[in-house]
Amino acid sequence: MPFNLPNLLTWLRIILIPLFVGIFYFEKSWVSVP
């Protein structure tokens, strides 16, 4: 599979969005714990 720019952006989005969502939820849970 060739790594052209739109393909790379798609894979980057697939990987980074769940990563940011996970970090956001972890920070939220850390803040709620005193």
N, C-alpha and C positions, 0 to 999 in steps of 0.2 A: 504494500500500500504506500503510495507516494505521499511524502509530507509536504504538501503545499500549504499556503497560509490559511485558507478557510478551514481546511481539515485540522490543522494545528490549533486554531482558535476554538474549534468545536470540542476537541479533546481537552483543551485547557479549561474550557467552561464546564465540561462534564466532571472534571476532577476538582476544580477550585470551588464551584458553588456548594457542593456538600461539605467541603472542608471549611468554608467560611460559615456555613450554617451550624456545623458542629462546634466551631470555636465560639460562635455567638451564644449557643445554648450552654456551653460549658462555662463561659464567663457569667452568664445569667445565674446559673446554679451556684457558682462560687460566691457571687454577690449576695445571694439569698441566705447563704450559710454564714453565721456570725463568726 
